[in-house]
Amino acid sequence: LARHGSRIGQNSKARDIAAASGELARLAGDTSRQVQSLVLAADLSGAQGDAAAEQRYAGQALRLARLDGSPHLLSRIKVLETRQLSRRGDAGGALRAAQAGLTLARQAQSARQQVVHQTNISDISVKNGRPLEALQAVQQALPMAQRLGSLRSQRSLMHNAALARLALGQAQVARRTLDELLSAHHAAGALVDEAETLSEFSDAFAKAGDLRTALDLYHQERKLAAEIMAANRDAALADLRAR
């Protein structure tokens, strides 16, 4: 429920659900799910700009992961660190965190966590002008994501690969992948993912010199962003009335 809330842009509600999930996991003595929930609550807090809550949830998750000592849980902490550093604009730090997380995921023999870290590596690489490194990370992760049946991971990897192809001058390939991604996000009701895809590809097409496509994608993104904001406002008012 928390992840679904974040995908449709209801970060405040999603954060509350993630925190409640962590408390339920604590009562059940389930450290793994408690860490997972706290990591999500910290990430959602950071996305909202609530630094105090982000630090509180992240600190709790890190303490539990260190006490447990599991490479799998420590790998999850590295996912959060990667996102935190990326938000701060520290691309080098984010890449190092993702690479450290990938090493932990391999120690834990967790294919799912390996996919997450490789996806982050491809994302950081393509955004910092290293399209070939991004494609290499995608090629390593995509077969694992397909074996796991993780459609979300596959879409993220396709997204990063298309941005890398566009940076390498392969605009037609990138445009076909973009159309596939937008259809998939729309069908899944993943409005935030759809808006982020439009925004990133608008910037990428502008950088590639295709201003007409960039402007068209920009207008689509603005329209969708307005719809997300309206939905969030309605949800916030409904929550307030309920309280």
Steps between C-alpha positions, in 0.01 A plus 500: 500500500783740581675433171174538311438833673842628397442397137180703477658800673347468848833515685365623834244221527754246373753606764242450777418153367869407480553613861197294612640202312829538687320504833304185412824329398660603832209351695529181296876481558565513125824700470528462123160651428549762769819621330329487161211713629726750675713540187187578299374744766839676500508522122147642481585752772805611303292536183267731695789707634440389860866464603426434868268205428736371232790499747289337773373212284836450329680488836260236632540290185881523510519399868281196441692397188835527680372302800372229267819504292325352197657600164146510360380763750823700470448493122156656552659778705731571205194544276379774733847660519517502119169683474593748775831587336336528158246748640788707639671506161795285612525274194839359600381409848179350364693284254734375773201416724332308217819306423545414868136391513551280195791325672282436809214374283734250333619385844136453597435319169201728449425537130225752575734730691765466230245620246412800719864607534580443131194708411628780723849475347352527150290799609794687656725420203259622232423821690870578531601455139614136504250325267723200423540422872123536540438249220748258655311510831168450319633200306614336825173563685230451237525117475469474881200737503335289229562176693350660811197620304552851635320720250578821689874425497486410133331831421759695702783325317337559161458867597871540581606306190286724279652815653845354437409416138373854450827641636682277248295641211251212464188718517259268318576207733459728801166634375357151449600401853355824637162429341503147649587635845230767497237242400614261774502769772158627394351148498644435849366830634856600594443873453820613674712262292326624186564866591866434588548316170355792305717748689827310459447430131395859436836613641686229308340583163573870560864416570507291180372800302147375429316797648162418345483160670638648822230768508222250426615276786531802729136599441386141563696493826356833620145382431556173688673681789194724539275192514723340767497819708120522478462137606740550792312810614171307496659213693648738758166673552321166532757390760456826691120463501533141624722612789 
